[in-house]
Amino acid sequence: MSTPAPHKIALDEAIALEGEGHRLLMAGDRAAAAERLGAAADRYRASWEAAGPTAFGRLVGLLKARLLAGADARADADYVLEAAGGDAAAGSPVASYARAFAVLVTGDAAAARDAVAGMRAGGEAFTRTADALQATADGDAGAYSAALAAMVADFEGRDAHLTGVPIADTALMLDALAHPRGLPGLPTSPVLPPA
């Protein structure tokens, strides 16, 4: 049996660490979750660096894990913007997704609106997230609440989750960006950690 490629090993490690972090978040242990999620972010970056120029989902994983860890994600956002801004990113809804989150981390609402437009070709889940990101960039509380509720409802209806933990991690990632902008908080849901 052949040895998995380094990027696959790092990705598997990232997902396992993220899963541990998700379990700890759902149990209400934010401090322990932050440690695991920070380590997951580092492994997502290592996986991206070993995988090549089109594995944009790993950049989303990097930002998501860092934000859910409650850490300052600005250096990661700058890294994602550089990594997801080349020719390989053209036309990629996942690259647009990574850029949209990254520019909101840096505070550039206008650039977020441009990146969101590139997400919409990715299908229904991308459109839901794009709606929430657009509302975050616009500071539109009503549109944000509606988009967030639709996203959480989608997670509640899923049979499978990437890390094996039923958690609306994208909603948590959005909340990390929306809350400081004065937008409404998360709803109560079985796929969200206790308040």
HUNORJO-V914807 format. One line per field, one symbol per residue. phi: phi as a letter, one per 40 degrees, with the letter a starting at -180 (. if undefined). burial: 1 if it has 16 or more other ideal C-beta (glycine too) atoms within 10 Angstrom, else 0. A space follows every 50 residues. Layout:
BEGIN
phi->???
burial->???
END
This chain:
BEGIN
phi->.ccdcdcccccccccccccccccccccgccccccccccccdccccccdcc chcbccdcccddcccccccgccbccccccccccbbccccdgcccccdccc ccccccgccccccccddccccchccccdcccccdccccgcccccdccccc cccccccccbbdcgbcacccccccccccdccgcdccccacbbccc
burial->00000010011011111111111111000000110111111111111101 10001111111111111110101001101110110000100111111111 11111001001100110110010001111111111110000011101110 110110000000101111111111111100001001001011100
END
